[in-house]
């Protein structure tokens, strides 16, 4: 079941004109911003399929930029996102790409700040709902609709157990969990969707566990 | 959790509750939120819809491209001062639906139902029948939960994305949702709601998504008008006891398969259908100038 709540159908409250190309695009941008944690110096936006062909008419570009500026889908500043990006000293480039197999509405976002680089691929699946399918080269499935913890770690024995033990200690219930890695023994990514919002102290405690490289969170 | 319309109907029978109540209870169960929180969230959606309709009917709304705006207002004026042939309720629903989509095209604030391109149908019908059925606020919220229940089934078993399934997935779904919800509001049974949904969606099958210049304007605004009108007709048919020969779930399945076989040019790419007509191309060139060549 891709859609879980009635508010995926009746909602979101949003700036027009398109739930998939405007609201969904803004949400993909916002997830990227949340995971990156700050305004980037530079953002490269790659649009595929219908996104590439119709982004100007749908305001897909301003919506993603608005998301990168941490705006919600109903924030009227989305309309003037290019101006606000300039004020925030964020340099934006749009790249029109060809078709892509899995879904027509796909965006890849590359963010840069100092020597930090970040890459995320998101798909807008309709009605404003999105899926994040790739993060820094890791394949994943993340809806962005639930609070989630993302843990980048070394692929070692006991790391997953240590993380879930700590969550149990803080009485965090795991709704959905996924682990992916690029190669055996190398870096791996844990995506943990939870029921309640995640506080900073838990993120800090998780990042102090052995073999953990980076922890970030997404709120509902 | 109901996965299709027949499971939804079973739940209404088992618990002797309307569809809207089954939807609210499932929402409480799935999200862990309280009934009050869920109702409050839907109230915000209802208020957004009300304001969008009002704005589109009263103000001179014009989209950024200049292609759409003012038609909802025009029809509302004609309804008030002209000599309309169609029924008042239907025409008011149509005016409201267009008004909402015109606000959407002007990058105004709307509530997607189930998408922004199809955001006019559900509120259009709800506020169109208001003077006739005089719903309480609770009933208006129930209307939205019932609409949501049917949209939920379509989204999970077929698609609500024009890029994936054409306009039948967007305005088609919205029309079925509104028809089903209207049956409940008018006192019909859950089964009649399902028939209304099936009858409405059957008449939207095959509808392509071919927006001029790729904008959610032409023909989207007028397709929302048609959706609002059809939703009321389908609801009346179901309330009269007319049944769909093809069960609702199978109509939804057919919509999904039709969507999969639509060529890409007719799935929200702005490359086929009305978008590819000489006038469609001319409008596109006028709006985007030289850049249009590059996009397409």
Interface residues (C-beta under 8 A of the other chain):
Chain A: X1 X2 X3 X4 X5 X6 X7 X8 X9 X10 X11 X12 X13 X14 X15 X16 X17 X18 X19 X20 X22 X23 X49 X50 X52 X53 X54 X56 X57 X58 X59 X74 X76 X78 X79 X96 X99 X103 X104 X105 X124 X125 X126 X127 X128 X195
Chain B: X1 X3 X23 X26 X27 X30 X31 X32 X41 X42 X44 X45 X48 X63 X65 X103 X104 X105 X106 X107 X108 X109 X110 X111 X112 X113 X114 X115 X116 X117 X119 X122 X144 X145 X147 X148 X149 X151 X152 X155 X156 X159 X160 X161 X162 X163 X164 X169 X177 X211 X213 X214 X215 X216 X217 X264 X267 X268 X269 X270 X271 X287 X288 X291 X294 X295 X296
